[in-house]
Amino acid sequence: MTVRKKYRTTDPARRNKCQAIIVKAYNGVLVLTDILLLILKILCHICGSVYKFFVSAEEKKVFDEIVLITGTGHGIGKELAIRYASLGATVVCLSLNEQRNEETIEKIKMMGLNAAYAYKCDVSKREEVFEVAGKIKREVGDVTILINNAGIMPCHVFLDHTTEEIKRVFDVNVLAHFWMLQAFLPGMIENNYGHIVALSSVAGLFSLPNVVPYCASKFAVRGLMEGISEELRLSTKGKSLIKFTTIYPYIVDTGFCKKPRIKFPYFMPMVPLQLAVSHIIRAQRRDYREYSVPSFWQSIHAVMRILPYEALCSLIDFIDFGVEADN
């Protein structure tokens, strides 16, 4: 009878090598599983986006929401205030121009709507923002929709901009967003409810001559909104119900842009104020993260960013839109 002997590996080095191979294989399987799950998630989200593209999301009701809008003395801000009030929201209007702001409130009240409040505030000054925020909380309640709309756009060749002018652009167009967020976002976080809307610009997608500081400020708004929304998502592990929407309007016919330059006015006309406001409100009510007015500008931006620089320049020269410098 033949007796078979069993042999065990007693060499520690060989045993460690076998264990290392097993660990590597196990880790490889984990990585592969994670990659497959990631691909599956991406495909699901793509399908969801395609579905939403063809089937419009239902618009949220804004009845009984408290909507705070900056820059309501004229233009987009004024029309937003009137439109939200007509939808049943309580509107809080912030503007540095007290007289024009009161005119906005009076127009709302002439429509038979009384849930509108006006506050004078220089949103570029943090102290004023926090002082007014306290009054609003006491007199109106917790803001649930914040629309950062106020902005300025001096039009000069870059080297003709004064130091004070550049600082003012960033104070109003960028830092004001920070102060408003610091003042009103904590309440939204506490209630786990709210919506932040920021008015950037097509100039936040494409840089234009004669408004370089303005473009830089609008790019900054875009970065701020992307950063704060992502920070909140990660800090709450995806449980935050606060929404963020960044709007990129093309040239809106409000008189804000003094000398627009449009090569193809038939195909690329200035956007009527009423239409622009309708798009902004629709984007907010449908929880769009980003939305350009008109919507095709985001698609153009996506295409332009994958082109070689020389091709990009050729396309820009062909489209040829922007603003002329003020004399």
Buried (B, 14 or more C-beta within 10 A) or exposed (E): EEEEEEEEEEEEEEEEEEEEEEEEEEEEEEEEEEEEEEEEEEEEEEEEEEEEEEEEEEBBEBEEBBBBBBBBBBBBBBBBBBBBBEBEBBBBBBBBBEEBBBBBBEBBEEEEBEBBBBBBBBBBBBEBBEBBBEEBBEEBEBBBBBBBBBBBBBBBEEEEBEEEEBBBBBBBBBBBBBBBBEBBBEBBBEEEBBBBBBBBBBBBBBBBBBBBBBBBBBBBBBEBBBEBBEEBBEEEEEEBEBBBBBBBBBBBBBEBBEEBBBEEEEEBBBBEBEEBBBBBBBBBBBEBEBBBBBEEBBEBBEEBEEEEEEEBEEBBEEBEBBBEBEE
